[in-house]
């Protein structure tokens, strides 16, 4: 039975996702199912990441030096001087995107033409001419083919002009976001007819973070709701009860119905109750066969469930109606009226030893008295309670930050963040052995990833806004972390990658560790400067 109610524990911060779980996107971009070329565009591969002194590492900057090609490209570290200047027009577009309209003058195209001809003369093996010797241009063009020559010239023009066209985007453009949107055939036609070249580049740029109000993150007033289950005293008592129950044995009940303290084996099914008397629909998430129901956990499974089946005996079936509350975690069940059918297959009571000093060591090894056990469990639960409070406070602060910033999120940043979240989920499912090879192949497909991006758009944007807000605060407040801490965490993360036999990119790991450390520093600073009030839910 997989029904569940309101979450009872705070989730970890998304941008603090554990680096100890290697993500497929680290250093292994080619296998990423989302990297797909867009029709009629020319993509250029990512330039090796260049470190930035900016404290905000949520986005990846690119170099302004590379070689362009209609098919593949190699990185070039030199920006070659041109015989004439380009005419580049910048136009801002939505989603932190800039369009660069580039006009290459004829003199530059002519220079590229001469270079291409010289290169072909050096390398082409034209019948009747020794390699490296001058070949009449007309013969060379006929041998290579006019169309092939023209393609090579356009590629040469792109190779030499792209670094200049992109010079204004240095330190602004996001990695993997640069693409020429002009069709290659159009560029060939323009060059052929005008002896010049025009093309458009689309590039995503680092989004600007706008605070409303300005510096609104200072002196926050936060109310944090804590689940009652987090209460240390209550949690320690429940843990003691759990350990005590584990020392008992189950005995069959033959002469009465179920009551509090029993364990029942149940077959459970549920159907909707339709207002218009139409056919009822089953509720798969409420169906279970052989479900072992501990009556002491009754309301955690389904509020009112224990009360509805109290008194049911072995072999007996009971039905009851139930309306799922509006606070139910599964949105599609909120407010739904259902009919539950429960059959009791087996019924047991617990035969427990006396809860005294005689079982102290069994309850908690090393303890000799029951009081020692209670004290040790309480101390541990107090630690858990403090951690849970800090996590709940962090989540509340991040939610508040997200509502205070306005960010025009570029598509490339959205897809990168979404891929990382999806990759982390797949890795976790694989680690838990929840996937077979066929399922993993499907979930790794472009279709599955795109569905994830579409269905989780709000959550992904939320995470990005949180990350950018945190990075901006780190920069504004001149926060720092020690180099020793960075080195230590990078070393630990790499060791974890190796332990899982996962490939990794050390620079990428370092960037991720920096992001986590920056986030930790910012949250600590915000907690110290915020007024936080805790309430029990």
PyMOL commands that set and color helices and strands:
alter all, ss='L'
color gray80, all
select helices_A, chain A and resi 14-16+29-31+106-123+137-144+146-165+167-169+184-194+228-230+232-246+284-286+295-301+305-309+331-333+357-363+370-404+411-431+437-443+446-455+457-476+483-499+506-528
alter helices_A, ss='H'
color red, helices_A
select strands_A, chain A and resi 42-43+87-93+97-104+179-180+197-204+210-211+221-226+249-252+263-272+288-294+317-323+337-351+405-406+531-536
alter strands_A, ss='S'
color yellow, strands_A
deselect
rebuild
show_as cartoon
